[in-house]
Amino acid sequence: MPEVFRTRDPVASIKKAYEDYTHVVAHRAYQTLRPVFFRSAEIRELPIFVYQHWQSVCAVQARKWRDAGGVILDLGFVEGIGPRDVTVAVEMPMTLYRLEEFIAQSTEQVVIDWPVSWQAHDHAISTKTPTAATARRVYEKLKEMRAESAEVAAVTRHPESKMIVTGELLALATGMPLIDILFLRNAMGADDVYCARTHIAPDAPKLRAVWDALEQIEPGWTGQRVFTKLLDSVTGWRKALKEMARLGNITLHAYHVYPEEEPPYAKLQRENADARANLQAVQRLLESAPWHLPSPQPSGESP
């Protein structure tokens, strides 16, 4: 069972971990929406490897790290690296599951960033798991913004809905940040719909693959190609759409289509409470953990 520590300096803790042991994982994926980004350049003197579970080439990086030792930067949330001496998490996890996963994979130490403020974690919970009050406020605003667009609604799970709006317009109407609206649409069961008009074919092969998929969609009565999903075989097709729009290959509009029925307020409130309880459980487990490095504590210690 590894020892569990807190740190306010993940960079120094990674260096100390590598000084004391041979195989260190620096977990550099973020669950908050406004993270304090880890400065990888500050450990450049160490032997560094990078692991991204979605890229097959990173299996080679993991093997090299396993053979030679060093620090491997884990950029994802899917475990695949395997056992290590030390895990240093550059952001405190928001769930016990993630913390327990670090503990299970580490033989000597687990070192967790301990934030000066919980504002970023609180914001992430409020945004990813909105309260019933937030959902109700947005639903009332959507009822005021009803729009006729049968062509857009027809491709969604809500073909009769008239609650059709762009994220930007809803953010403006509610006074909420756009990032909050983008997460809220998932919690409230909205579908994303893309409407594209094609103009000039791109030259880049990856863009061309997405262009060819667009061309397979029959234009509607407005001349737009309307769809919710485009390609399973091309990763990053949404990014490719935006790039083609920027280059002038297409004209692109994105809408959210919300269900007409009221959101499941009780379920949303329960999910919000569960997320907060999970975060509080992590806090309670770690608040008695010793500090990994001796350092003066700032005034106003986080609760």
Summary of the structure (lengths in Angstrom):
residues: 303
radius of gyration: 23.2
end to end distance: 26.7
largest distance: 68.0
contacts: 888
relative contact order: 0.16
helix: 42%
strand: 18%
